[in-house]
Amino acid sequence: MRIEGLIQAVMRKEGGFVDHPADRGGATNLGITQATLSVYLGRKATLTDITTLKPEVAREIYSIS
């Protein structure tokens, strides 16, 4: 499977925004954690940053990870 197919599969499975207290990963959107987004942005990602994460940005993060 090509990388784009893998990325699409992960994004479908992970879905949208989740911030469940039992999830050690914390706030997550499209499978991207707030910590991972912080690294990508070069600053601490806000809750707004993670909730408004666009699929195009998630794809870019997946492709460089």
N, C-alpha and C positions, 0 to 999 in steps of 0.2 A: 504494500500500500504506500502511495506517495505521501510525503509529509503533509500536504494540504488535506488529504483525506484523514490522516490521523488527527490533525488539529480540529477539523470539523467534528470528528467523532467525540473528542474530548469535550468540545464546547457544547455539543448536544447533550451529552451525559451530565455535565456539570451544571448546565442551565444558567439561571440568572443569579441575582444577588442572594447570599445567605450569610447570616451572622448568628449561628447557633452557639449558645454558651458552652456546650459540651464539645464543640469542635476546636481543637487546639490550634488550628490554622487561623482562627479568627475570621474576620470579614473576608468574604470571597465572592468574586463575580466572574463568571465564565471560566471558572477553574483557576483564576489568578488571585493569589492572596494579597492582602494589603501590604505585607512585607515584601513580596516579589515586585509589586507595583512601585513601592518605595525605591527599590534598587533601580528599577527602570527609569523612574523620574529623577533620580539623584537627590531626592528629598523625601521626608516622611509624607506618605500618601494620606490624605484625609479620607474620612468616611464618604464624603461627596465624590472624591476622585474614584473610589472603588465602586460606588453605586452607579456612577455615570460612565463607567468603563465601556468603551465602544469595541465591538467585535474586531474591527480593523487593528486596534491597538493590542488586543489580546493575541491576535494572530502574529503580530510582529514580535511580541514577547515570547511566544511559543517558538517562533522560528529562530530566535537568537539564543534560546536557553539550551 
